[in-house]
């Protein structure tokens, strides 16, 4: 009887260890996915901000040049 109890305890221990390892792997994968998503979002936001800044600077330069040309006439 004690052999069966020991065998059952060993099986339960192995199963629990496997489950813990799987859970840890899943958590690590989720963290990696979250980090990738955050990096992509930051890159997209920076790119959009750069485009907006470039457009605004261009418009301001055109406005300044227009004022200068009108003033020089």
C-alpha positions in Angstrom: 0.0 0.0 0.0 2.8 2.4 0.9 4.4 1.8 -2.5 1.2 3.0 -4.2 1.1 6.1 -2.0 4.7 6.9 -2.8 4.1 6.3 -6.5 1.0 8.5 -6.5 3.0 11.3 -4.6 5.8 11.1 -7.1 3.3 11.3 -10.0 1.5 14.3 -8.5 4.9 16.0 -7.8 6.0 15.6 -11.4 2.6 16.7 -12.8 2.7 19.8 -10.6 6.2 20.6 -11.6 5.3 20.3 -15.3 2.3 22.6 -14.8 4.4 25.2 -13.0 7.0 25.1 -15.9 4.2 25.5 -18.5 2.7 28.4 -16.6 6.1 30.1 -16.3 6.7 29.7 -20.0 3.2 31.1 -20.8 3.9 34.1 -18.5 7.3 34.7 -20.2 5.7 34.5 -23.7 2.9 37.0 -22.6 5.5 39.4 -21.3 7.5 39.2 -24.5 4.4 39.8 -26.6 3.5 42.8 -24.4 7.0 44.3 -24.7 6.9 43.8 -28.5 3.5 45.5 -28.7 4.7 48.4 -26.6 7.9 48.9 -28.8 5.8 48.8 -31.9 3.3 51.4 -30.5 6.2 53.7 -29.4 7.8 53.4 -32.9 4.5 54.2 -34.6 3.9 57.2 -32.3 7.4 58.6 -32.8 7.0 58.1 -36.6 3.7 59.9 -36.6 5.1 62.7 -34.4 8.0 63.1 -36.8 5.7 63.4 -39.8 3.5 65.9 -38.0 6.6 68.0 -37.0 7.9 67.9 -40.6 4.6 69.0 -42.0 4.2 71.8 -39.5 7.8 73.0 -40.0 7.2 73.0 -43.8 4.0 74.9 -43.5 5.7 77.5 -41.1 8.6 77.9 -43.5 6.2 78.4 -46.5 4.3 81.0 -44.4 7.5 82.8 -43.5 8.8 82.8 -47.1 5.4 84.1 -48.3 5.5 86.9 -45.7 9.1 87.7 -46.7 8.3 87.7 -50.4 5.2 89.9 -49.9 7.2 92.3 -47.7 10.1 92.6 -50.2 7.7 93.5 -53.1 
